[in-house]
């Protein structure tokens, strides 16, 4: 296929997605199925009703169509960023300005890394990388509660069955554990955030807890102040914690209230994912400018162009107004 033909097919796919987004409502949210799925996942009747009452705009009733070519481009960008993060010159520069806690690599790559894109006529633009990205567990349930009312089957609409998500998540956290511990799997996981029950995505913590426990890993949801370091082991409620699923936004664990978790992490007494090293290496906003430096990363020019279309000046001017904007998953 020639380059011209490939470009024509891409433009056709983009045009079709735009047409569907303007006027197609053929795949809609089955709220009954969503309610049943949420209650079933958590194992508590009434969980869904409470969630929908407290978060009425959390789930969209209509889909947003994204061309497969755009998704593929996003995947290429993610692969290019992660390729750059493995290169010595980039790593040295990124970590040079990072706090001391971030310089040690314990092995984990970071669970649920999130790559935020703006979809534009010129292609997807990477605007941010998140190490504490939320929404995956909620979206997995949401995907199973979609109703197709046209000729498409769910698989054709891009809806994934439940089992692969649960298996993928379990494998992800087991892999994070083994990257630091070598073998086995965590017996007890703590999902940690400040005042977790007050967090907007606390319902997702409950879904994560249910998923882990379904796969044989005891799980607790904890505030950092409930943790204790005893005999070289991080404890919650008097019993050891093997792995912390870190949802804090204190990326370097600098706040005094996070001192126990910080000490356990620095001492290698618990596996933490995502952790300060991963944040400093990939998610620090300053790294978007580093990634566009061909001489620094050593990546081919094509990959550099793929990684980032937001020039550093645009990035700098954009940051001060971020607090005034609302980003919707």
C-alpha positions in Angstrom: 0.0 0.0 0.0 1.4 3.4 -0.9 1.8 6.2 1.6 -0.9 8.2 -0.2 -3.4 5.2 0.1 -2.5 4.7 3.7 -3.1 8.4 4.4 -6.4 8.3 2.6 -7.6 5.3 4.7 -6.6 7.1 7.9 -8.5 10.2 6.9 -11.5 8.1 6.0 -11.4 6.4 9.5 -11.2 9.8 11.2 -14.1 11.1 9.2 -16.2 8.1 10.1 -15.4 8.5 13.8 -16.4 12.2 13.6 -19.7 11.3 11.8 -20.5 8.7 14.5 -19.7 11.1 17.3 -22.1 13.7 15.8 -25.1 11.5 15.4 -24.7 7.8 16.4 -26.1 6.6 19.7 -26.3 3.0 18.7 -24.2 1.8 21.7 -25.7 3.0 25.0 -25.2 2.4 28.6 -27.4 -0.3 30.1 -27.8 1.1 33.6 -29.5 -2.0 34.9 -26.6 -4.1 33.8 -24.2 -1.6 35.2 -25.9 -1.7 38.6 -25.9 -5.5 38.6 -22.2 -5.6 37.6 -21.1 -3.1 40.2 -22.9 -4.8 43.1 -21.6 -8.2 41.9 -18.0 -7.0 41.7 -17.9 -5.5 45.2 -20.2 -8.2 46.7 -22.5 -5.6 48.3 -26.1 -5.0 47.3 -26.8 -1.3 47.1 -23.2 -0.3 46.2 -24.2 0.8 42.7 -27.2 2.8 43.9 -25.1 4.6 46.4 -22.3 5.3 43.8 -24.8 6.6 41.2 -26.4 8.9 43.8 -23.1 10.3 44.9 -21.5 10.4 41.5 -24.3 11.1 39.0 -22.0 12.2 36.2 -19.3 9.6 36.6 -20.6 7.4 33.7 -21.5 8.7 30.3 -24.6 7.3 28.7 -23.2 7.6 25.2 -19.9 6.5 23.6 -17.1 8.5 22.1 -15.6 6.9 18.9 -11.9 7.1 18.3 -10.4 5.7 15.1 -8.2 2.7 15.4 -5.5 4.6 13.6 -5.5 7.2 16.3 -5.4 4.6 19.0 -2.4 2.9 17.2 -0.6 6.3 17.1 -1.2 6.7 20.8 0.3 3.2 21.4 3.4 4.2 19.3 3.8 7.3 21.4 3.7 5.3 24.6 6.2 2.8 23.3 8.5 5.6 22.2 8.3 7.3 25.6 9.1 4.0 27.4 11.9 3.3 25.0 13.5 6.7 25.8 13.1 6.1 29.5 15.4 3.0 29.2 18.3 5.1 27.6 21.2 6.1 29.9 21.5 9.7 28.8 17.8 10.4 29.3 17.7 8.6 32.6 20.8 10.5 33.9 19.3 13.9 33.0 15.8 13.1 34.3 17.1 11.9 37.6 19.7 14.7 38.1 17.0 17.1 39.2 14.9 14.6 41.1 14.9 14.2 44.9 17.2 11.7 46.4 14.4 9.2 47.1 13.8 8.9 43.4 17.3 7.8 42.4 17.1 4.2 43.6 15.5 1.8 41.1 13.9 -1.1 43.0 12.6 -2.7 39.8 8.9 -2.0 39.5 7.8 -0.2 36.3 4.7 1.4 37.8 1.2 -0.1 37.8 -1.5 1.7 35.8 0.7 4.2 34.1 -1.6 6.8 32.4 -0.8 8.7 29.2 -3.1 11.7 28.6 -3.8 12.8 25.1 -5.6 15.5 23.3 -7.1 14.2 20.0 -6.6 16.9 17.4 -6.9 17.1 13.6 -3.1 16.8 13.4 -3.1 13.6 15.5 -3.0 12.7 19.2 -0.9 15.0 21.4 0.7 13.7 24.5 0.1 16.3 27.3 0.8 14.4 30.5 1.9 11.1 32.0 0.4 10.0 35.2 1.7 7.5 37.7 -1.5 7.5 39.8 -4.0 7.3 37.0 -7.5 6.3 38.0 -10.6 5.0 36.3 -9.5 1.6 34.9 -11.5 -0.5 37.3 -14.6 1.6 36.8 -14.2 1.6 33.0 -13.9 -2.2 33.0 -17.3 -2.5 34.6 -18.7 0.2 32.4 -17.6 -1.6 29.2 -19.5 -4.7 30.3 -22.7 -2.7 30.7 -22.9 -1.4 27.1 -25.8 -2.3 24.9 -25.3 -2.5 21.1 -28.5 -1.7 19.2 -27.1 -1.8 15.7 -25.7 -4.6 13.6 -22.4 -4.5 15.5 -21.4 -7.2 18.0 -19.8 -6.1 21.3 -16.4 -7.3 20.1 -16.7 -5.2 16.9 -17.6 -2.2 19.0 -14.3 -2.5 20.9 -15.9 -3.9 24.1 -13.6 -6.3 26.0 -14.8 -9.3 28.1 -14.3 -9.1 31.8 -11.9 -12.0 32.3 -8.9 -10.5 30.4 -9.0 -7.3 32.4 -9.0 -9.1 35.8 -6.3 -11.4 34.6 -4.2 -8.6 33.2 -4.4 -6.6 36.4 -3.5 -9.5 38.6 -0.5 -10.3 36.3 0.5 -6.6 36.4 0.7 -6.5 40.1 2.4 -9.9 40.4 5.0 -8.7 37.9 5.6 -5.5 39.9 6.2 -7.7 43.0 8.5 -10.1 41.2 10.6 -7.2 39.7 11.6 -6.4 43.2 11.2 -9.7 45.1 12.2 -12.1 42.4 9.4 -14.7 42.7 6.0 -15.5 44.2 3.2 -12.9 44.7 2.1 -10.5 47.4 -0.1 -12.1 50.1 -1.4 -8.7 51.3 -1.9 -5.5 49.4 -2.7 -2.1 50.8 -4.4 0.5 48.6 -3.0 3.7 50.1 -4.3 7.3 49.8 -4.9 10.2 52.1 -8.3 9.8 53.8 -9.3 7.2 51.2 -13.0 7.2 52.1 -13.2 10.9 51.2 -11.5 10.5 47.8 -13.8 10.9 44.7 -12.6 7.6 43.3 -12.9 5.7 46.6 -15.5 3.4 44.9 -12.7 2.3 42.5 -10.6 1.4 45.5 -13.4 -0.9 46.6 -13.5 -2.5 43.1 -9.7 -3.0 43.1 -9.9 -4.6 46.6 -12.6 -7.0 45.4 -10.6 -7.9 42.3 -7.4 -8.6 44.2 -9.2 -10.7 46.8 -11.0 -12.7 44.2 -7.6 -13.7 43.0 -6.4 -14.7 46.4 -4.6 -11.6 47.6 -5.9 -10.1 50.8 -6.4 -6.4 50.3 -7.0 -3.4 52.7 -7.7 0.3 51.9 -5.6 2.5 54.2 -4.6 6.0 55.1 -0.8 6.4 55.4 -1.3 7.4 59.1 -2.6 3.9 59.7 0.7 2.3 58.7 3.5 1.3 61.0 7.0 0.0 60.4 7.7 -2.9 62.8 10.8 -5.1 62.6 11.6 -4.2 59.0 8.0 -4.8 57.8 5.3 -2.3 56.9 2.2 -3.2 58.9 -1.5 -2.3 58.8 -3.7 -3.2 61.8 -0.9 -5.3 63.3 -0.2 -7.5 60.3 2.4 -7.1 57.5 1.7 -5.5 54.1 3.7 -6.9 51.2 2.8 -4.4 48.4 1.4 -0.9 48.4 -0.8 0.2 45.5 0.1 3.9 45.8 -2.6 6.4 45.0 -1.0 9.4 46.7 -0.3 12.6 44.9 2.8 13.3 47.1 5.0 11.7 44.4 8.3 11.9 46.4 6.6 11.0 49.7 7.9 14.2 51.2 5.0 15.1 53.5 5.6 14.3 57.2 2.4 12.3 57.3 3.9 9.9 54.7 7.1 9.4 56.7 6.3 5.7 57.6 5.6 4.8 54.0 8.7 6.7 52.9 11.0 4.9 55.4 9.6 1.5 54.4 10.0 2.3 50.7 13.6 3.6 51.1 14.5 0.6 53.2 13.1 -1.9 50.7 10.7 -3.2 53.4 7.7 -3.0 51.1 7.1 -3.0 47.3 5.5 0.3 46.3 3.9 0.8 42.9 3.9 3.3 41.4 6.8 4.8 43.2 9.0 8.0 43.3 11.6 6.6 40.9 9.0 5.9 38.2 7.4 9.3 38.7 10.8 11.1 38.3 11.8 9.1 35.3 8.6 9.4 33.2 5.8 11.5 34.8 7.6 14.6 35.9 6.2 17.3 33.6 9.7 18.6 32.8 10.4 15.4 31.0 8.1 16.3 28.1 10.7 18.8 27.0 13.5 16.2 27.6 11.8 13.7 25.4 11.9 16.1 22.4 15.7 16.5 22.7 17.1 14.2 19.9 20.7 14.6 21.0 19.8 13.7 24.6 17.7 10.6 24.0 19.5 9.3 21.0 16.1 8.1 19.6 15.5 8.3 15.8 14.0 11.6 14.7 10.8 9.8 13.7 10.2 8.5 17.2 11.0 12.0 18.7 8.3 13.5 16.4 6.0 10.7 17.5 6.6 11.3 21.2 5.6 14.9 21.5 4.0 17.5 19.3 3.6 20.0 22.2 6.7 22.3 22.1 8.2 23.3 25.4 7.1 26.9 25.2 3.5 25.8 24.6 3.8 23.4 27.6 5.1 26.2 29.8 2.4 28.6 28.8 -0.3 25.9 29.3 0.7 24.8 32.8 -0.5 27.9 34.7 -4.1 27.5 33.4 -4.4 23.8 34.1 -6.2 24.4 37.4 -9.0 26.2 35.5 -9.7 23.3 33.1 -11.7 20.1 33.6 -10.4 16.9 32.0 -12.9 14.2 31.5 -11.9 10.5 30.9 
